[in-house]
Amino acid sequence: MTLTVRPARDADAAAWDAFVLAEPGATFFHRYGWKRVIERAFGHRTWFLLAERDGRIEGVLPLGEIKSRLFGHSLMALPFCVYGGIAAANPEARDALDARAQALARELGAGHLEYRDRDAPAHEDWPDSELYVTFRKEIDPEVEKNLLAIPRKQRAMVRKGIANGLTAETEAGVEAFFHVFADNVHRHGTPALPKRYFALLREEFGPDCEVLLVRAPDGEIVSGVLSFYFRDEVLPYYAGDTAAARALAANDFKYWALMRQSCERGIRVFDYGRSKVDAGSYDFKRNWGFTPQPLHYRYFLVKSAAVPENNPNNPKYRLFIQAWRRLPRPVANLLGPWIVRNLG
C-alpha cells in the first residue's frame, strides 16, 4: 500500500497518541494534546502531520507556526516544547514527513523550519545550535539509593531543606504555582507565560501533568514545579521559587521530593530537562550528578540568513532584561504573555 502524508484531524487524536506511546523515538511533546494547548493558549496555527499506510499511522510530526514582527516567522517542531522533530516507525515515513515539512515551510513563506531532536540528529548538513543540552538519569527502585547517589554537597542541601521543616504537597489547580513561577521569572528579567497556559496543560493532560508545591513551616508556599509524566519518565518542566526559598534550600528539597515521589510510583527515568550550556541551571543539574547530553536543534533556512538567536543570551536583549526586572509585577504579568507567545 502507498504511504501518504496528511494533516491530522481531531478524530485521529486517539490513534496519534497510541502511536506516540508505542514509538521509542517519540516524547511527551509529540502528544496530540499540544495542538489544542498551543492553539487555545496562544492563537498560533499548528500543522500536525501524520504518515499513514492502509489507515495505520507510521509517523507523526507536530509543527507550530509563529509569525512575529519582533522575532520573525518560523515553523517549528514544536513551540514551547524542548523536544520535537519527526517520530517515525521507518525511514520511508520519516523521509515523507520531512519532505512535506520542508515544502510547507516554503509554502508558508517561513523564515526557517526547526527540528528539536533529543536523540538521533536529523540533517547533519543543516545549520544547528549548540546552545542547549538536556539531563536525563535513571531512578533507582530504592528511595535511599537515589538520595545517596546525589553528590555530597548537593545532598547536604537536600538534608538542609528537610531539617528546615519543608513539606511537599500537590496542587489541584495552578494558582499557587503561577504565583511562585511568575515571581521567579520576573526576578530574572524574563516575561511570564500566561496563567491560562498552565491551566490548559492541566486540563489537556490530566494526571500526566501535575503540580508539586513546597511549603515552609510558617505555611508560606516558597517553591513549585509543574511536571509531565510519559511512559516511565517524569519531566519537571516549569518551576519557580520565591525570594525566601534560597535560605530554606527549598529548590533542592523540591526536586528531591519529586524524585522520591516518582521512585515510589515506579517511575524509572528522571528527565531534568533543557538548560543553556554553562547557565546556572546547567551547573545546578550537574551538581546533582547528572551528565549533560547534547540536544540537536537543526534549521532548514528558507528566508532567514542565519540561525535565529531568540534567547536571553543574545546581547541585544540585555537592556530589555534589565528594564523588565524593574517593572511592577502586576504590569509584567499583564504584558508578559504578549511577548513570550512569540518566542516558542
C-alpha positions as CSV (number, residue, x, y, z in Angstrom):
1,M,0.0,0.0,0.0
2,T,1.1,3.6,-0.7
3,L,2.3,5.7,2.2
4,T,0.6,9.1,2.4
5,V,1.1,12.2,4.4
6,R,-1.8,14.4,5.5
7,P,-2.8,16.9,8.3
8,A,-4.2,15.2,11.4
9,R,-7.7,15.8,12.5
10,D,-9.2,15.6,16.0
11,A,-10.7,12.2,15.0
12,D,-7.1,11.0,14.7
13,A,-6.1,12.0,18.3
14,A,-6.5,8.6,19.9
15,A,-4.6,6.8,17.1
16,W,-2.0,9.5,17.1
17,D,-1.3,9.2,20.9
18,A,-1.3,5.4,20.7
19,F,1.4,5.6,18.1
20,V,3.4,8.1,20.2
21,L,3.1,6.0,23.3
22,A,4.4,2.9,21.4
23,E,7.1,4.6,19.3
24,P,10.5,4.6,21.1
25,G,11.7,7.8,19.4
26,A,8.6,9.8,20.5
27,T,8.4,12.0,23.5
28,F,5.7,13.6,25.7
29,F,6.0,16.6,23.3
30,H,4.7,14.6,20.4
31,R,1.3,14.1,22.1
32,Y,-1.7,15.4,20.2
33,G,-2.8,17.5,23.1
34,W,-0.1,20.1,22.3
35,K,-2.1,21.0,19.2
36,R,-5.1,22.1,21.3
37,V,-3.0,23.8,24.0
38,I,-0.9,25.9,21.6
39,E,-3.9,26.9,19.6
40,R,-6.1,27.8,22.6
41,A,-3.3,29.4,24.7
42,F,-1.5,31.4,22.1
43,G,-3.7,31.5,19.0
44,H,-0.9,30.1,16.8
45,R,-1.6,27.9,13.8
46,T,-0.5,24.3,14.1
47,W,0.3,21.7,11.4
48,F,0.2,18.2,12.9
49,L,1.2,15.9,10.1
50,L,0.9,12.1,10.0
51,A,2.2,9.5,7.6
52,E,-0.2,6.5,7.2
53,R,-0.4,3.4,5.2
54,D,-3.7,1.4,4.8
55,G,-5.2,3.5,7.7
56,R,-2.3,2.8,10.1
57,I,0.0,5.6,11.4
58,E,3.7,5.1,10.7
59,G,5.0,8.5,11.6
60,V,4.0,11.9,13.1
61,L,5.4,15.4,13.0
62,P,3.8,18.1,15.2
63,L,4.5,21.6,13.9
64,G,3.6,25.1,15.1
65,E,3.8,28.3,13.1
66,I,4.8,31.6,14.8
67,K,4.6,34.9,12.9
68,S,6.0,37.8,14.8
69,R,7.2,41.3,13.9
70,L,9.7,41.1,16.8
71,F,11.1,37.5,16.3
72,G,10.3,36.5,12.8
73,H,8.3,33.8,11.0
74,S,9.1,30.2,11.9
75,L,7.7,26.7,11.6
76,M,9.0,24.5,14.4
77,A,8.6,21.1,16.0
78,L,7.4,22.3,18.4
79,P,6.9,25.7,20.0
80,F,7.1,25.7,23.8
81,C,8.5,22.2,23.8
82,V,12.1,21.3,24.3
83,Y,12.0,18.0,22.3
84,G,10.3,17.5,18.9
85,G,11.0,16.6,15.3
86,I,9.8,13.5,13.5
87,A,8.8,10.4,15.3
88,A,8.6,7.6,12.7
89,A,8.5,3.8,12.6
90,N,10.6,3.5,9.5
91,P,12.8,5.6,7.2
92,E,10.2,5.9,4.5
93,A,7.7,7.6,6.8
94,R,10.5,9.8,8.2
95,D,11.5,11.0,4.7
96,A,7.9,11.6,3.6
97,L,7.2,13.8,6.7
98,D,10.4,15.6,6.3
99,A,9.8,16.4,2.6
100,R,6.3,17.6,3.4
101,A,7.5,19.8,6.3
102,Q,10.1,21.5,4.0
103,A,7.5,22.1,1.3
104,L,5.1,23.5,3.9
105,A,7.8,25.9,5.2
106,R,8.3,27.2,1.6
107,E,4.5,27.5,1.0
108,L,4.0,29.5,4.2
109,G,6.9,31.8,3.4
110,A,8.5,31.0,6.8
111,G,12.0,32.2,7.6
112,H,13.0,28.8,8.8
113,L,11.9,25.3,9.8
114,E,13.2,24.0,13.1
115,Y,13.5,20.4,14.4
116,R,14.2,19.9,18.1
117,D,15.6,16.4,18.2
118,R,16.6,14.8,21.5
119,D,18.3,11.8,20.2
120,A,19.5,11.0,16.7
121,P,20.2,14.2,14.8
122,A,18.4,14.8,11.5
123,H,20.1,16.6,8.6
124,E,23.6,16.9,9.8
125,D,24.2,19.3,6.9
126,W,21.7,21.8,8.2
127,P,22.9,24.7,10.5
128,D,22.5,23.8,14.1
129,S,22.5,25.4,17.6
130,E,24.8,24.1,20.3
131,L,23.2,26.3,23.0
132,Y,21.1,23.6,24.8
133,V,21.7,20.3,26.5
134,T,19.4,18.0,28.4
135,F,19.9,16.0,31.6
136,R,18.4,12.5,32.0
137,K,19.1,9.8,34.5
138,E,17.6,6.5,35.7
139,I,15.9,6.4,39.1
140,D,16.9,3.5,41.3
141,P,13.9,1.5,42.6
142,E,15.1,2.1,46.2
143,V,14.5,5.7,47.5
144,E,17.5,5.8,49.8
145,K,19.9,4.8,47.0
146,N,18.7,7.8,45.0
147,L,19.5,10.1,47.9
148,L,22.9,8.6,48.3
149,A,23.6,9.0,44.5
150,I,23.3,12.8,44.8
151,P,26.9,14.2,45.3
152,R,27.7,15.1,48.8
153,K,27.5,18.9,48.7
154,Q,24.1,18.8,46.9
155,R,22.9,16.1,49.2
156,A,23.7,18.3,52.1
157,M,21.4,21.0,50.7
158,V,18.5,18.4,50.4
159,R,19.1,17.5,54.0
160,K,19.1,21.1,54.9
161,G,15.6,21.5,53.3
162,I,14.4,18.5,55.3
163,A,15.8,19.9,58.5
164,N,14.2,23.3,57.9
165,G,10.8,21.5,58.1
166,L,9.8,22.0,54.5
167,T,6.9,19.9,53.2
168,A,5.7,18.9,49.8
169,E,2.1,18.7,48.5
170,T,0.3,18.6,45.2
171,E,-1.9,21.4,43.9
172,A,-5.3,20.7,42.3
173,G,-5.1,23.9,40.2
174,V,-2.3,26.3,39.2
175,E,-2.9,29.5,41.3
176,A,-0.2,28.9,43.9
177,F,2.2,27.5,41.3
178,F,1.7,30.5,39.0
179,H,2.5,32.9,41.9
180,V,6.0,31.4,42.5
181,F,6.7,30.9,38.8
182,A,5.8,34.5,37.9
183,D,7.8,35.8,40.8
184,N,10.8,33.8,39.8
185,V,10.9,34.7,36.1
186,H,10.3,38.4,36.9
187,R,13.4,38.5,39.2
188,H,15.4,37.0,36.3
189,G,14.1,39.7,33.9
190,T,12.0,37.5,31.5
191,P,8.3,37.6,30.7
192,A,6.0,35.0,32.3
193,L,3.8,32.7,30.3
194,P,0.1,33.3,30.9
195,K,-1.6,31.5,33.8
196,R,-4.2,30.3,31.3
197,Y,-1.5,28.2,29.6
198,F,-0.7,26.3,32.7
199,A,-4.4,25.7,33.3
200,L,-4.8,24.4,29.8
201,L,-1.9,22.0,30.3
202,R,-3.6,20.6,33.4
203,E,-6.9,20.3,31.6
204,E,-5.5,18.7,28.5
205,F,-3.0,16.2,30.0
206,G,-4.9,15.4,33.3
207,P,-3.0,13.1,35.6
208,D,0.1,13.2,33.3
209,C,0.5,16.9,34.3
210,E,1.0,17.5,38.0
211,V,2.0,20.4,40.2
212,L,4.1,19.9,43.4
213,L,4.4,22.7,45.9
214,V,6.8,23.3,48.7
215,R,5.5,24.9,51.9
216,A,7.7,26.5,54.6
217,P,6.9,25.7,58.3
218,D,5.0,29.0,58.6
219,G,2.7,27.8,55.8
220,E,4.1,30.0,53.1
221,I,4.4,28.4,49.6
222,V,8.0,29.0,48.6
223,S,8.6,26.8,45.6
224,G,6.8,24.8,43.0
225,V,7.2,22.6,39.9
226,L,4.9,21.5,37.1
227,S,5.9,18.1,35.8
228,F,4.9,15.9,32.9
229,Y,4.7,12.1,33.1
230,F,5.2,9.9,30.0
231,R,5.6,6.2,30.0
232,D,8.1,5.5,32.8
233,E,9.6,9.1,32.9
234,V,9.0,12.2,34.9
235,L,9.8,15.6,33.4
236,P,10.0,18.5,35.8
237,Y,9.3,21.2,33.2
238,Y,8.3,24.6,34.7
239,A,9.5,25.7,38.1
240,G,9.6,28.7,40.3
241,D,10.7,29.9,43.7
242,T,10.1,32.9,45.9
243,A,13.0,35.0,47.2
244,A,12.7,33.2,50.6
245,A,13.3,29.8,49.0
246,R,17.1,30.1,48.8
247,A,17.8,30.4,52.5
248,L,15.5,27.4,53.2
249,A,17.1,25.2,50.4
250,A,13.6,24.9,49.0
251,N,14.7,24.4,45.4
252,D,16.9,21.4,46.3
253,F,14.1,19.9,48.6
254,K,11.6,20.3,45.8
255,Y,13.4,18.2,43.3
256,W,14.3,15.6,45.9
257,A,10.6,15.4,46.9
258,L,9.7,14.9,43.2
259,M,12.3,12.2,42.7
260,R,11.3,10.4,45.9
261,Q,7.7,10.5,44.9
262,S,8.4,9.3,41.4
263,C,10.5,6.4,42.7
264,E,7.7,5.4,45.0
265,R,5.3,5.4,41.9
266,G,7.6,3.1,39.9
267,I,8.9,5.9,37.6
268,R,12.3,4.9,36.2
269,V,13.7,8.0,34.4
270,F,14.1,11.5,35.8
271,D,14.4,14.0,33.0
272,Y,15.8,17.2,34.5
273,G,15.2,18.9,31.2
274,R,16.9,21.5,29.0
275,S,19.4,24.0,30.1
276,K,21.7,26.5,28.3
277,V,25.3,25.4,28.4
278,D,27.1,27.0,31.4
279,A,23.9,28.6,32.7
280,G,23.1,28.5,36.4
281,S,20.6,25.6,35.9
282,Y,23.3,23.8,33.9
283,D,25.6,23.8,36.9
284,F,22.8,23.0,39.3
285,K,21.9,19.8,37.4
286,R,25.5,18.7,37.1
287,N,25.8,19.1,40.8
288,W,23.1,16.6,41.2
289,G,25.2,14.0,39.4
290,F,23.5,14.3,36.0
291,T,25.6,14.3,32.8
292,P,24.7,16.9,30.1
293,Q,23.6,15.3,26.8
294,P,23.5,17.5,23.6
295,L,20.2,18.4,22.0
296,H,20.1,18.6,18.2
297,Y,18.3,21.7,17.1
298,R,18.7,22.0,13.4
299,Y,17.3,24.6,10.9
300,F,16.2,24.5,7.4
301,L,16.7,28.1,6.3
302,V,14.0,29.3,3.8
303,K,14.3,33.1,4.0
304,S,16.4,33.5,7.1
305,A,20.1,34.2,6.6
306,A,21.2,32.6,9.8
307,V,20.1,30.5,12.8
308,P,17.8,32.6,15.0
309,E,19.0,33.7,18.4
310,N,15.8,34.5,20.3
311,N,17.1,33.8,23.8
312,P,18.3,35.7,26.8
313,N,22.0,35.0,25.9
314,N,21.6,37.3,22.9
315,P,23.4,40.6,23.9
316,K,20.7,42.7,22.2
317,Y,18.2,41.7,24.8
318,R,20.4,42.7,27.8
319,L,18.8,46.2,28.3
320,F,15.3,44.7,27.9
321,I,16.0,42.2,30.7
322,Q,17.3,44.9,33.0
323,A,14.2,47.0,32.3
324,W,11.8,44.1,32.8
325,R,13.2,43.5,36.3
326,R,12.2,47.0,37.3
327,L,8.5,46.6,36.1
328,P,5.9,46.2,38.8
329,R,5.0,42.5,38.8
330,P,1.3,43.1,38.0
331,V,2.3,45.0,34.9
332,A,4.9,42.4,33.9
333,N,2.3,39.6,34.3
334,L,-0.1,41.6,32.1
335,L,2.4,42.4,29.3
336,G,4.5,39.2,29.5
337,P,2.1,36.9,27.6
338,W,2.0,39.2,24.6
339,I,5.8,38.9,24.3
340,V,6.5,35.3,25.3
341,R,3.8,33.9,23.0
342,N,6.0,34.8,20.0
343,L,9.2,33.2,21.3
344,G,8.2,29.5,21.3
